[in-house]
Amino acid sequence: MAASLPPSPDDDDAFRDDDLAPADDDDVLGGDLPGLLDAAVVGAAADAAPTVARRRRCFDDDTLLAYVGLPEGDEGGAGDGVPAAADDAPPPMDYPEPPLRSETVADLLARVPGGEFADPGDAAGVAVSGVDDDAACAQPGDLFVCALTGPALEAALADAAAAGAVAALVSEPVPNAPLPLAFSAAPATLGGAAAHALYGHPTAALATVLYVGGPGKTTAAWLTRGVLEEAGCLTGMLGSLEYALHADRLDGTGAPWVPTEADPTLDRDCSTAFHVAPHLGKYPQPARVTSAVRLARVAAGCADRGAGAAVLELSAAAVAAGAALGASIDVAVFVGSPLADDGTPDSAGLEAIASLFGTLSDPDGQRAVINADDAAAPAIAAAASRVPAVTYALYNRGADVFCAKARFSLWETELLVRTPVGELSIASPLVCRHNAYNVVAAVAAGLAVAPGGSSLDLKTIVRGVEATEVVPGRCEAVDEGQPFAVVVDAARTPDALGRLLDGVREAGARRVILVVGAPGERHRALRPFLGEVAHYKADVVILTNDNPRGEAPHEVVADIVSGFPDSVLADNAAAAYPPGFLQDPGRVDEAALEFLWAAAREHGRHVCEDRWMAIRWAVGTAAAPDDVVLLVGKGADDYQEYVDADGRPLKGWFDDRVEARNALARAVDLWGVAALDRSELPWAEWEEREPRLGTV
């Protein structure tokens, strides 16, 4: 039997055996139900869309105006609240120069599986130095791989040629093609093999950990990255938030990212209500690794610069598309059954993942890590039967890595984890139950991986997990010393939102103030279910924008509102100012405002189309230590997407985390206004509160 770590003297007090019991749904709701802000600067970004609620202010007090809106003509940002985010990141490491590569198309295709069935065509003698399947990432000397057909292929070839590509691998002839062409019936598959071959099979040189499955991949992958870095291993990251090596972000070619244009917001500490700040000079959120070509190229960028390990994150769709083909995977981690973009089970994706685990065949060098609590765990284990498996769980006591005890708070998660080689006590700043799963997954992966041929000890695993204080936009706490919690999360589906709300309630939240929207031109059928989850699991709901794109914000809001219960909808329909109180106050006449605020306050359901203002409503209303402000939907995204007056896409800088910090910094002065009751919306002076309530 493996030796156990000695329990702390107060271990029984610190952890309760029933801490892992599911939350009681009957206790979800509670606390005061706030109403609507009096000092409202309302509406969608004025420069972004024509359907904008007008701007209105009701307070004259300078302190309040400084918080909820800027004086006329002030474009905001610099000098207000917290300092602008300076570019104080450490300089890039002094990496070795990547090797120069060159091989003719004919020779390259001849040495990859399936290449014998390809036709090198006019490209046979062309020497290539790289492979890419995205014209936006193509470099001079590249072989461009494209599975498109018809006019789309012609356009892609033109873009690739303009970027410097010297040949292309395609599936059909193209008259007057701008590049020499080679042909294959399956260019994507053959191109992936060619990329791995040209780049020297980079994943074979790395201790490679691959995360696949449902929710949790991103956070668990970041935790594993922390563990490997704690072990002193230079680690590459190929995930949905960034490509990175050490502290340096990488571009789509695997090279350290360098901005190609100036960032006009560097001296700003936040964006501005009713204006769209240009989204320029910022790290572009990478397209998730969706192809074997991209995986090979970015992994090569890491291996060439001295990395010893890589952590990969692949969606089920990417696995099904063959993104993992040709990669050498040391540890494959199944975090749970995958979900489609609309939150429904993805059976096809699960089959693809099982097939991937079926390719694990080296019992000496490969391991499978499986979430034993998931219903698909037996099928994944059967598929991976040729290699040793490490299971983990929060509920299945037979798992190899088992969370025996847990304590959740709004600031920290404490876990006692049993492993085959001992017990671990972990205190992680990542909060909520779903992050307990992610921590335990990272522990299991840490036990399975062996960078440089050496297994990791338990102390290294614990230090690596605990050192990962933030996963951008994933249940990320914004802490400026305020007495209540502010959390930013990427939850956009009803399932994800429900898990998050259950998690913060279980962690001790008494009153949950939720700022939520729905993306425009995406998954309209999900919006009522978002509204339903928000209504039943949050105390205060503020509906707002989330990348409205070409949709009118009030129409997106109406779709979300349709998921509210019939009793709320009946009260809304009965209002004398259609469509009711569930609309931005800037859309109603002055005479109706008092009635709108009263009804919104009664139900605790509000609409503020401008996200900048919605965040400040929420932050300004929170006060108690067990209040939680949740800003959901955008996560680490630092932009809003609109359309301009001509219907063209318009991308503006907007980061929930930046806005929350600015709101908290400004709120310090707001909290000093003793005469102001901010316990619920609309804010009001204490002496006005009772008479006002009595007249509605």
C-alpha positions as CSV (number, residue, x, y, z in Angstrom):
1,M,0.0,0.0,0.0
2,A,1.2,3.5,-0.8
3,A,2.2,5.7,2.1
4,S,-0.3,8.4,2.9
5,L,0.6,12.0,3.8
6,P,-0.1,12.6,7.5
7,P,-3.4,14.5,8.0
8,S,-3.3,17.9,9.5
9,P,-4.4,18.2,13.2
10,D,-7.6,19.9,12.2
11,D,-8.2,17.8,9.1
12,D,-11.7,16.6,10.2
13,D,-12.7,20.2,10.8
14,A,-11.3,21.5,7.5
15,F,-13.1,18.9,5.4
16,R,-16.5,17.5,5.6
17,D,-17.4,14.0,4.2
18,D,-20.6,15.4,2.8
19,D,-18.8,18.3,1.0
20,L,-19.1,16.5,-2.3
21,A,-22.9,16.1,-2.0
22,P,-24.8,17.7,-4.9
23,A,-26.2,21.2,-4.2
24,D,-29.9,21.3,-3.1
25,D,-31.8,22.8,-6.0
26,D,-34.5,23.9,-3.5
27,D,-32.0,26.3,-2.0
28,V,-30.9,28.0,-5.2
29,L,-32.8,31.2,-4.9
30,G,-32.5,33.6,-2.0
31,G,-31.4,37.1,-0.9
32,D,-32.6,40.5,-1.9
33,L,-33.9,41.2,-5.4
34,P,-32.4,44.5,-6.6
35,G,-33.9,46.7,-9.2
36,L,-32.8,49.2,-11.8
37,L,-30.1,51.9,-11.7
38,D,-31.4,55.5,-11.6
39,A,-28.3,57.0,-13.0
40,A,-28.6,55.2,-16.3
41,V,-26.4,55.7,-19.3
42,V,-28.1,53.1,-21.5
43,G,-28.1,51.6,-24.9
44,A,-25.8,49.7,-27.2
45,A,-22.6,51.3,-28.3
46,A,-23.7,54.4,-30.2
47,D,-21.1,54.1,-32.9
48,A,-21.9,50.4,-33.5
49,A,-25.6,50.0,-34.4
50,P,-28.5,52.2,-35.4
51,T,-30.9,50.5,-32.9
52,V,-29.6,52.3,-29.8
53,A,-31.5,53.2,-26.7
54,R,-30.9,56.8,-25.9
55,R,-28.6,58.1,-23.2
56,R,-30.2,59.3,-19.9
57,R,-28.8,60.5,-16.6
58,C,-30.7,61.2,-13.4
59,F,-28.0,62.1,-10.9
60,D,-26.2,65.4,-10.7
61,D,-23.8,64.3,-8.1
62,D,-20.2,64.4,-9.5
63,T,-19.2,61.2,-7.7
64,L,-22.0,59.2,-9.2
65,L,-21.4,60.6,-12.7
66,A,-17.8,59.7,-12.4
67,Y,-18.8,56.1,-11.8
68,V,-21.8,55.5,-14.1
69,G,-20.8,57.8,-17.0
70,L,-18.2,60.2,-18.2
71,P,-18.8,64.0,-18.6
72,E,-19.8,65.0,-22.1
73,G,-16.8,65.0,-24.5
74,D,-14.6,62.8,-22.3
75,E,-13.6,59.8,-24.3
76,G,-12.6,58.1,-21.1
77,G,-9.9,55.7,-20.1
78,A,-6.6,57.2,-19.3
79,G,-6.1,58.4,-15.8
80,D,-9.4,57.2,-14.5
81,G,-9.3,54.5,-11.8
82,V,-6.6,51.9,-12.2
83,P,-3.6,52.7,-14.4
84,A,-3.7,51.5,-18.0
85,A,-2.3,48.0,-18.5
86,A,1.3,48.6,-19.3
87,D,3.3,46.2,-21.5
88,D,5.5,45.1,-18.6
89,A,5.7,41.5,-19.6
90,P,9.1,39.9,-19.4
91,P,11.1,40.1,-22.7
92,P,11.0,37.0,-24.9
93,M,13.5,34.3,-24.0
94,D,16.6,33.9,-26.0
95,Y,15.5,30.8,-28.0
96,P,17.8,29.0,-30.4
97,E,17.2,29.7,-34.0
98,P,14.9,27.2,-35.7
99,P,16.6,25.1,-38.3
100,L,16.3,25.9,-42.0
101,R,14.3,23.3,-43.9
102,S,14.0,22.6,-47.6
103,E,12.7,19.7,-49.6
104,T,11.1,19.3,-52.9
105,V,7.4,18.6,-53.0
106,A,8.0,15.3,-54.8
107,D,10.5,14.1,-52.2
108,L,8.3,15.2,-49.3
109,L,5.2,13.4,-50.6
110,A,7.2,10.3,-51.5
111,R,8.1,9.7,-47.8
112,V,4.8,10.1,-46.1
113,P,1.9,7.6,-45.8
114,G,-0.4,7.9,-48.8
115,G,2.1,9.9,-50.8
116,E,2.4,7.2,-53.3
117,F,-1.2,7.9,-54.4
118,A,-0.5,11.7,-54.9
119,D,0.4,13.4,-58.1
120,P,3.2,16.0,-57.5
121,G,2.2,17.7,-60.8
122,D,3.8,21.0,-61.7
123,A,5.0,21.3,-58.0
124,A,7.2,18.2,-58.1
125,G,10.5,20.1,-58.3
126,V,9.6,23.1,-56.1
127,A,11.5,23.3,-52.9
128,V,9.4,24.1,-49.9
129,S,10.5,25.2,-46.4
130,G,7.2,25.0,-44.6
131,V,3.6,23.7,-44.8
132,D,0.5,25.6,-43.9
133,D,-3.3,25.2,-44.6
134,D,-4.3,28.8,-43.7
135,A,-3.5,31.5,-46.2
136,A,-3.4,34.0,-43.3
137,C,-0.5,32.1,-41.7
138,A,1.3,31.2,-44.9
139,Q,5.0,32.2,-45.1
140,P,7.3,32.7,-48.0
141,G,8.5,29.2,-49.2
142,D,5.4,27.3,-47.9
143,L,3.5,24.4,-49.4
144,F,-0.1,25.6,-49.1
145,V,-2.5,22.8,-48.3
146,C,-6.2,23.4,-49.3
147,A,-9.1,21.1,-49.3
148,L,-11.5,23.7,-50.7
149,T,-13.0,23.4,-54.2
150,G,-14.3,25.8,-56.9
151,P,-14.2,29.5,-56.4
152,A,-13.3,29.2,-52.7
153,L,-10.1,27.3,-53.7
154,E,-9.2,29.9,-56.3
155,A,-9.5,32.7,-53.8
156,A,-7.5,30.8,-51.2
157,L,-4.7,30.1,-53.7
158,A,-4.6,33.8,-54.6
159,D,-4.2,34.7,-51.0
160,A,-1.6,32.1,-50.3
161,A,0.4,33.2,-53.3
162,A,0.3,36.8,-52.2
163,A,1.6,35.6,-48.8
164,G,4.6,34.0,-50.5
165,A,3.6,30.3,-50.7
166,V,5.5,28.6,-53.6
167,A,3.3,25.5,-54.2
168,A,-0.1,24.1,-53.3
169,L,-1.5,20.7,-52.5
170,V,-5.1,20.5,-53.8
171,S,-7.8,18.0,-54.9
172,E,-8.7,19.5,-58.3
173,P,-7.1,21.3,-61.2
174,V,-7.4,25.1,-61.2
175,P,-7.1,27.0,-64.5
176,N,-4.5,29.7,-64.5
177,A,-3.5,28.8,-60.9
178,P,-1.2,31.3,-59.3
179,L,0.9,28.5,-57.8
180,P,2.4,25.2,-59.1
181,L,-0.1,22.4,-58.0
182,A,0.3,18.9,-56.6
183,F,-2.8,16.8,-56.3
184,S,-4.3,14.4,-53.8
185,A,-7.8,13.0,-53.2
186,A,-7.4,13.8,-49.5
187,P,-5.2,17.0,-49.3
188,A,-5.9,17.7,-45.7
189,T,-4.8,14.2,-44.5
190,L,-1.8,14.1,-46.8
191,G,-0.9,17.7,-46.0
192,G,-0.9,16.9,-42.3
193,A,1.4,13.9,-42.8
194,A,3.7,16.1,-44.9
195,A,3.8,18.8,-42.3
196,H,4.8,16.3,-39.5
197,A,7.5,14.9,-41.9
198,L,8.9,18.2,-43.0
199,Y,9.1,19.6,-39.4
200,G,10.8,16.4,-38.2
201,H,7.9,14.9,-36.3
202,P,8.0,17.5,-33.5
203,T,5.6,15.9,-31.1
204,A,7.9,12.9,-31.0
205,A,10.6,15.1,-29.4
206,L,8.2,16.4,-26.8
207,A,6.4,15.0,-23.7
208,T,3.0,15.5,-25.2
209,V,-0.2,15.7,-23.1
210,L,-3.4,15.9,-25.1
211,Y,-6.7,17.0,-23.6
212,V,-10.0,16.0,-25.3
213,G,-13.6,15.7,-24.4
214,G,-16.2,18.0,-22.9
215,P,-16.0,21.1,-20.7
216,G,-12.8,21.5,-18.6
217,K,-10.2,20.9,-21.2
218,T,-8.9,24.5,-21.2
219,T,-8.5,24.8,-17.5
220,A,-7.1,21.3,-16.9
221,A,-4.6,21.9,-19.8
222,W,-3.4,25.2,-18.1
223,L,-3.0,23.4,-14.8
224,T,-0.9,20.7,-16.5
225,R,1.2,23.4,-18.1
226,G,1.8,24.7,-14.7
227,V,2.9,21.3,-13.4
228,L,5.3,20.8,-16.2
229,E,6.8,24.2,-15.8
230,E,7.2,23.7,-12.1
231,A,9.2,20.6,-13.0
232,G,11.6,22.8,-14.9
233,C,10.4,21.7,-18.3
234,L,10.1,24.4,-21.0
235,T,6.5,23.7,-22.1
236,G,4.6,24.7,-25.2
237,M,0.8,25.3,-25.1
238,L,-1.5,24.7,-28.0
239,G,-4.9,25.6,-26.7
240,S,-8.1,27.6,-27.3
241,L,-6.8,30.7,-25.5
242,E,-3.3,31.0,-26.9
243,Y,-0.4,29.3,-28.5
244,A,2.5,29.8,-26.1
245,L,6.0,28.8,-25.0
246,H,7.2,29.8,-21.6
247,A,5.7,33.3,-21.1
248,D,5.7,34.1,-24.8
249,R,2.7,33.9,-27.0
250,L,3.2,32.4,-30.3
251,D,1.6,33.2,-33.7
252,G,0.0,30.6,-36.0
253,T,3.4,29.6,-37.3
254,G,4.8,28.8,-33.9
255,A,7.1,31.9,-33.8
256,P,6.9,34.4,-30.9
257,W,4.1,36.8,-31.6
258,V,5.0,40.4,-32.5
259,P,2.2,43.0,-33.0
260,T,2.2,44.3,-36.5
261,E,0.2,47.5,-35.7
262,A,0.0,50.0,-32.9
263,D,-2.5,49.4,-30.1
264,P,-4.4,52.7,-29.6
265,T,-5.7,51.6,-26.2
266,L,-2.4,51.0,-24.4
267,D,-2.9,54.2,-22.4
268,R,-6.5,53.4,-21.5
269,D,-7.6,51.6,-18.4
270,C,-11.0,50.7,-19.9
271,S,-13.2,51.2,-22.9
272,T,-15.9,53.9,-23.1
273,A,-19.6,53.7,-23.0
274,F,-21.3,54.2,-26.3
275,H,-18.0,54.2,-28.3
276,V,-16.2,51.4,-30.1
277,A,-12.5,51.5,-29.3
278,P,-10.4,50.0,-32.2
279,H,-9.3,46.4,-31.6
280,L,-5.8,46.8,-33.0
281,G,-2.3,45.6,-32.1
282,K,-3.7,42.9,-29.7
283,Y,-2.9,39.3,-29.6
284,P,-5.4,37.6,-31.8
285,Q,-7.2,34.7,-30.1
286,P,-5.9,31.8,-32.1
287,A,-8.2,29.6,-34.1
288,R,-8.4,26.4,-32.1
289,V,-6.1,23.7,-33.4
290,T,-8.3,22.1,-36.0
291,S,-5.9,20.4,-38.4
292,A,-2.8,18.2,-38.3
293,V,-1.0,20.9,-40.3
294,R,-1.5,23.5,-37.6
295,L,-0.6,21.1,-34.8
296,A,2.6,20.1,-36.5
297,R,3.6,23.7,-37.3
298,V,3.1,25.2,-33.9
299,A,4.5,22.1,-32.1
300,A,7.6,22.5,-34.3
301,G,7.9,26.1,-33.3
302,C,8.0,24.9,-29.7
303,A,10.4,22.0,-30.3
304,D,12.7,24.0,-32.4
305,R,13.1,26.6,-29.6
306,G,14.0,24.0,-27.0
307,A,10.7,22.9,-25.5
308,G,10.7,19.6,-23.7
309,A,6.9,19.2,-23.4
310,A,3.7,20.4,-25.0
311,V,0.1,20.5,-23.8
312,L,-2.5,20.3,-26.5
313,E,-6.2,20.9,-26.4
314,L,-8.4,19.5,-29.2
315,S,-12.2,19.7,-29.6
316,A,-14.1,16.6,-30.6
317,A,-14.7,18.2,-34.0
318,A,-11.0,18.6,-34.5
319,V,-10.3,15.0,-33.5
320,A,-13.0,13.9,-35.9
321,A,-11.4,16.0,-38.6
322,G,-8.0,14.3,-38.1
323,A,-6.1,17.0,-36.2
324,A,-4.3,14.4,-34.1
325,L,-3.2,12.2,-37.0
326,G,0.5,11.9,-37.1
327,A,1.0,13.3,-33.6
328,S,3.0,11.3,-31.0
329,I,0.8,11.5,-27.9
330,D,2.4,10.4,-24.6
331,V,-0.7,11.1,-22.4
332,A,-4.2,11.4,-23.7
333,V,-6.7,12.8,-21.2
334,F,-10.4,12.3,-21.5
335,V,-12.2,14.9,-19.4
336,G,-15.7,13.8,-20.2
337,S,-18.2,13.4,-22.9
338,P,-18.1,16.2,-25.5
339,L,-20.9,18.6,-26.2
340,A,-21.8,20.2,-29.5
341,D,-21.7,24.0,-29.8
342,D,-25.4,24.2,-28.8
343,G,-24.7,22.2,-25.6
344,T,-26.3,19.0,-26.7
345,P,-24.3,15.6,-26.5
346,D,-21.9,15.1,-29.4
347,S,-22.2,11.4,-30.1
348,A,-20.1,11.6,-33.3
349,G,-17.4,13.5,-31.4
350,L,-17.4,10.8,-28.7
351,E,-16.9,8.1,-31.3
352,A,-14.0,10.0,-32.8
353,I,-12.4,10.4,-29.3
354,A,-12.8,6.7,-28.7
355,S,-11.1,6.0,-32.0
356,L,-8.2,8.3,-31.0
357,F,-7.7,6.4,-27.7
358,G,-7.8,3.2,-29.7
359,T,-4.6,4.4,-31.5
360,L,-2.6,4.4,-28.2
361,S,-0.5,1.2,-28.5
362,D,2.8,1.6,-26.7
363,P,2.4,0.4,-23.1
364,D,5.9,1.6,-22.2
365,G,5.6,5.2,-23.5
366,Q,1.8,6.0,-23.6
367,R,-0.9,6.5,-21.0
368,A,-4.6,7.1,-21.0
369,V,-6.1,9.3,-18.3
370,I,-9.9,8.9,-18.0
371,N,-12.6,10.7,-16.0
372,A,-14.2,7.7,-14.2
373,D,-17.3,9.7,-13.3
374,D,-18.3,10.1,-16.9
375,A,-20.8,7.6,-18.4
376,A,-18.5,7.0,-21.4
377,A,-15.5,6.1,-19.2
378,P,-15.8,2.3,-19.8
379,A,-15.9,2.8,-23.6
380,I,-12.9,5.0,-23.5
381,A,-11.0,2.6,-21.3
382,A,-11.9,-0.3,-23.6
383,A,-10.6,1.6,-26.6
384,A,-7.3,2.4,-24.8
385,S,-6.9,-1.2,-23.4
386,R,-3.4,-1.6,-25.0
387,V,-1.9,1.0,-22.7
388,P,-2.0,1.6,-18.9
389,A,-4.8,3.9,-17.8
390,V,-5.0,6.3,-14.9
391,T,-8.6,7.1,-13.8
392,Y,-9.7,10.1,-11.7
393,A,-13.0,11.1,-10.1
394,L,-14.8,13.1,-7.6
395,Y,-17.5,10.5,-6.9
396,N,-16.2,7.1,-8.1
397,R,-14.2,5.9,-5.1
398,G,-12.5,3.2,-7.2
399,A,-10.7,5.7,-9.3
400,D,-6.9,5.8,-9.1
401,V,-6.9,9.5,-8.3
402,F,-9.9,10.3,-6.1
403,C,-10.9,13.6,-4.5
404,A,-11.7,12.3,-1.0
405,K,-12.6,15.6,0.6
406,A,-13.3,19.1,-0.7
407,R,-14.1,22.5,0.7
408,F,-15.3,25.3,-1.6
409,S,-15.3,29.0,-1.0
410,L,-15.6,32.1,-3.1
411,W,-11.9,32.6,-2.9
412,E,-10.3,29.2,-2.8
413,T,-10.9,25.5,-3.4
414,E,-9.3,23.0,-0.9
415,L,-9.0,19.4,-1.9
416,L,-7.6,16.2,-0.3
417,V,-6.7,13.9,-3.2
418,R,-5.8,10.2,-2.9
419,T,-3.4,8.7,-5.4
420,P,-1.7,5.4,-5.7
421,V,1.5,6.9,-4.4
422,G,0.1,9.1,-1.5
423,E,-2.3,11.8,-0.5
424,L,-2.2,15.4,-1.6
425,S,-3.6,18.5,0.1
426,I,-4.2,21.2,-2.5
427,A,-5.4,24.7,-2.1
428,S,-6.2,26.3,-5.5
429,P,-7.5,29.8,-6.2
430,L,-9.7,28.3,-9.0
431,V,-13.1,28.2,-7.5
432,C,-16.3,26.0,-7.9
433,R,-16.8,22.3,-8.2
434,H,-16.1,22.0,-11.9
435,N,-12.6,23.3,-11.1
436,A,-12.1,20.5,-8.6
437,Y,-12.5,18.2,-11.5
438,N,-9.9,20.1,-13.4
439,V,-7.4,20.0,-10.6
440,V,-7.9,16.2,-10.1
441,A,-7.5,15.7,-13.9
442,A,-4.2,17.7,-13.8
443,V,-3.0,15.6,-10.8
444,A,-3.8,12.4,-12.8
445,A,-2.0,13.7,-15.9
446,G,1.0,14.7,-13.7
447,L,1.3,11.2,-12.5
448,A,1.1,9.8,-16.0
449,V,3.5,12.1,-17.8
450,A,7.3,11.6,-17.6
451,P,9.1,14.5,-19.3
452,G,12.7,13.5,-20.1
453,G,11.8,10.0,-19.0
454,S,11.5,11.0,-15.3
455,S,8.2,10.8,-13.4
456,L,7.0,13.8,-11.4
457,D,6.9,13.7,-7.7
458,L,3.8,14.7,-5.7
459,K,5.3,17.9,-4.3
460,T,6.0,19.1,-7.9
461,I,2.5,18.4,-8.9
462,V,1.0,20.2,-5.9
463,R,3.3,23.3,-6.4
464,G,2.5,23.4,-10.1
465,V,-1.3,23.2,-9.6
466,E,-1.3,25.8,-6.8
467,A,1.0,28.2,-8.8
468,T,-1.6,28.3,-11.6
469,E,-3.6,31.2,-10.1
470,V,-5.5,32.3,-13.2
471,V,-6.8,30.6,-16.3
472,P,-7.9,33.6,-18.4
473,G,-11.6,34.0,-18.6
474,R,-12.3,30.7,-16.9
475,C,-14.0,31.4,-13.6
476,E,-11.4,34.2,-13.3
477,A,-11.6,36.2,-10.1
478,V,-11.1,40.0,-10.3
479,D,-9.7,41.0,-7.0
480,E,-9.1,44.7,-6.3
481,G,-9.5,44.3,-2.5
482,Q,-13.3,44.7,-2.6
483,P,-15.3,42.8,0.1
484,F,-17.3,40.8,-2.4
485,A,-16.3,38.4,-5.3
486,V,-16.3,39.4,-9.0
487,V,-15.9,36.5,-11.4
488,V,-15.5,36.5,-15.2
489,D,-16.4,33.3,-17.1
490,A,-16.9,32.2,-20.7
491,A,-20.1,30.3,-20.0
492,R,-22.4,30.8,-23.0
493,T,-24.5,27.7,-23.1
494,P,-27.4,26.9,-20.6
495,D,-25.4,23.9,-19.4
496,A,-22.2,25.9,-18.7
497,L,-24.2,28.7,-17.1
498,G,-26.0,26.3,-14.9
499,R,-22.8,24.6,-13.7
500,L,-21.3,28.0,-12.9
501,L,-24.3,29.3,-11.0
502,D,-24.5,26.1,-9.0
503,G,-20.8,26.2,-8.3
504,V,-20.8,29.8,-6.9
505,R,-23.9,29.0,-4.8
506,E,-22.2,25.9,-3.4
507,A,-19.1,28.0,-2.7
508,G,-21.1,30.3,-0.4
509,A,-22.7,33.0,-2.5
510,R,-25.8,34.4,-0.8
511,R,-26.7,36.8,-3.6
512,V,-25.7,36.3,-7.2
513,I,-25.7,39.3,-9.4
514,L,-25.5,38.0,-13.0
515,V,-24.6,40.0,-16.1
516,V,-25.4,37.8,-19.1
517,G,-26.2,38.2,-22.8
518,A,-26.3,36.0,-25.9
519,P,-24.2,36.2,-29.0
520,G,-25.9,37.7,-32.0
521,E,-26.3,35.6,-35.1
522,R,-25.4,32.4,-33.2
523,H,-27.5,29.7,-31.7
524,R,-30.8,31.6,-31.3
525,A,-32.6,28.5,-30.1
526,L,-30.5,28.5,-27.0
527,R,-31.4,32.0,-25.8
528,P,-34.7,31.1,-24.0
529,F,-32.9,28.3,-22.1
530,L,-30.2,30.8,-21.1
531,G,-32.9,33.0,-19.7
532,E,-34.5,30.1,-17.9
533,V,-31.3,29.1,-16.2
534,A,-30.4,32.7,-15.3
535,H,-33.9,33.3,-13.8
536,Y,-34.0,30.3,-11.6
537,K,-30.4,30.3,-10.4
538,A,-29.5,34.0,-10.0
539,D,-30.9,36.6,-7.7
540,V,-30.3,39.6,-9.8
541,V,-30.2,39.3,-13.6
542,I,-28.9,42.1,-15.9
543,L,-29.4,41.2,-19.6
544,T,-26.9,42.9,-21.9
545,N,-24.9,42.7,-25.1
546,D,-22.5,39.9,-26.0
547,N,-21.2,40.4,-29.5
548,P,-24.5,41.5,-31.1
549,R,-23.0,41.5,-34.6
550,G,-25.7,42.3,-37.1
551,E,-28.7,41.7,-34.7
552,A,-30.5,44.5,-32.9
553,P,-29.6,44.2,-29.2
554,H,-33.2,44.5,-28.0
555,E,-34.2,41.6,-30.2
556,V,-31.5,39.3,-28.7
557,V,-32.7,40.4,-25.3
558,A,-36.3,39.5,-26.2
559,D,-35.2,36.0,-27.1
560,I,-33.5,35.5,-23.7
561,V,-36.5,37.0,-21.9
562,S,-38.8,34.5,-23.5
563,G,-37.3,31.8,-21.2
564,F,-38.5,33.6,-18.1
565,P,-41.5,32.0,-16.3
566,D,-45.0,32.8,-17.4
567,S,-45.7,34.8,-14.3
568,V,-42.9,37.3,-15.1
569,L,-43.9,37.4,-18.8
570,A,-47.5,38.1,-17.8
571,D,-46.4,41.1,-15.7
572,N,-44.2,42.3,-18.5
573,A,-47.0,42.1,-21.0
574,A,-49.4,43.9,-18.7
575,A,-47.2,47.0,-18.6
576,A,-48.6,50.1,-20.3
577,Y,-45.4,50.7,-22.2
578,P,-44.8,47.9,-24.6
579,P,-42.9,45.6,-24.7
580,G,-42.9,46.0,-20.9
581,F,-40.4,46.5,-18.1
582,L,-38.0,43.9,-19.6
583,Q,-36.3,46.4,-21.9
584,D,-33.6,49.0,-21.7
585,P,-34.9,52.0,-19.8
586,G,-33.6,54.3,-22.5
587,R,-36.3,52.9,-24.8
588,V,-39.3,54.1,-22.7
589,D,-40.7,57.6,-22.2
590,E,-39.7,59.6,-19.2
591,A,-43.1,59.3,-17.7
592,A,-42.9,55.5,-17.7
593,L,-39.5,55.2,-16.1
594,E,-40.7,55.1,-12.5
595,F,-43.1,52.2,-13.4
596,L,-40.3,50.3,-15.3
597,W,-37.9,50.6,-12.4
598,A,-40.5,49.5,-9.8
599,A,-41.4,46.4,-11.8
600,A,-37.8,45.5,-12.6
601,R,-36.9,45.9,-8.9
602,E,-39.8,43.7,-7.9
603,H,-38.6,40.9,-10.1
604,G,-34.9,41.5,-9.9
605,R,-34.7,41.3,-13.7
606,H,-33.2,44.2,-15.7
607,V,-32.0,45.1,-19.2
608,C,-29.0,47.3,-19.9
609,E,-28.0,47.0,-23.6
610,D,-24.7,48.7,-23.1
611,R,-22.3,46.1,-21.5
612,W,-20.0,48.8,-20.2
613,M,-22.8,50.2,-18.1
614,A,-24.3,46.8,-17.2
615,I,-21.0,45.8,-15.5
616,R,-21.0,49.0,-13.5
617,W,-24.6,48.5,-12.4
618,A,-23.6,45.1,-11.1
619,V,-20.4,46.1,-9.4
620,G,-22.0,49.2,-7.8
621,T,-24.8,47.2,-6.4
622,A,-22.7,44.4,-4.7
623,A,-21.7,45.1,-1.2
624,A,-21.8,42.1,1.2
625,P,-19.0,39.6,1.5
626,D,-21.2,36.9,0.3
627,D,-22.4,38.8,-2.8
628,V,-21.0,37.5,-6.1
629,V,-20.9,39.5,-9.4
630,L,-20.8,37.1,-12.3
631,L,-19.9,38.5,-15.7
632,V,-20.4,35.7,-18.2
633,G,-20.2,34.9,-21.9
634,K,-17.0,36.7,-23.0
635,G,-14.4,35.1,-20.7
636,A,-11.0,36.0,-22.1
637,D,-12.3,37.5,-25.3
638,D,-11.2,41.1,-25.4
639,Y,-13.5,42.4,-28.0
640,Q,-17.1,43.0,-29.0
641,E,-18.4,42.4,-32.5
642,Y,-20.9,44.7,-34.1
643,V,-21.6,45.9,-37.6
644,D,-21.2,49.4,-38.9
645,A,-23.8,51.6,-40.6
646,D,-23.0,49.8,-43.9
647,G,-23.5,46.3,-42.4
648,R,-19.7,45.5,-42.4
649,P,-18.2,43.7,-39.4
650,L,-16.9,46.0,-36.7
651,K,-14.6,44.7,-33.9
652,G,-14.1,46.9,-30.8
653,W,-11.9,46.5,-27.8
654,F,-13.9,45.3,-24.8
655,D,-12.6,43.1,-21.9
656,D,-14.9,42.2,-19.0
657,R,-11.9,41.8,-16.7
658,V,-10.5,45.3,-17.6
659,E,-14.0,46.8,-17.2
660,A,-14.5,45.1,-13.9
661,R,-11.2,46.4,-12.5
662,N,-12.0,49.9,-13.6
663,A,-15.5,49.7,-12.1
664,L,-14.1,48.5,-8.8
665,A,-11.5,51.3,-8.8
666,R,-14.1,53.9,-9.3
667,A,-16.5,52.3,-6.9
668,V,-14.1,53.1,-4.0
669,D,-15.4,56.7,-4.1
670,L,-18.9,55.6,-4.7
671,W,-18.9,53.5,-1.6
672,G,-18.1,56.7,0.3
673,V,-21.5,58.3,-0.5
674,A,-23.2,57.5,2.8
675,A,-26.5,58.9,1.7
676,L,-26.8,56.5,-1.1
677,D,-28.6,53.1,-0.8
678,R,-27.0,50.8,-3.3
679,S,-28.4,47.6,-1.9
680,E,-30.8,47.2,-4.8
681,L,-31.4,48.8,-8.2
682,P,-32.4,51.6,-8.8
683,W,-30.0,53.3,-6.5
684,A,-31.6,56.0,-4.4
685,E,-30.9,58.2,-1.5
686,W,-31.9,56.6,1.8
687,E,-34.4,59.3,2.6
688,E,-36.1,58.8,-0.8
689,R,-36.3,55.0,-0.7
690,E,-39.3,54.5,1.5
691,P,-41.6,57.2,0.1
692,R,-40.7,56.1,-3.4
693,L,-41.5,52.5,-2.7
694,G,-44.8,53.5,-1.1
695,T,-46.0,55.4,-4.2
696,V,-45.5,52.7,-6.7
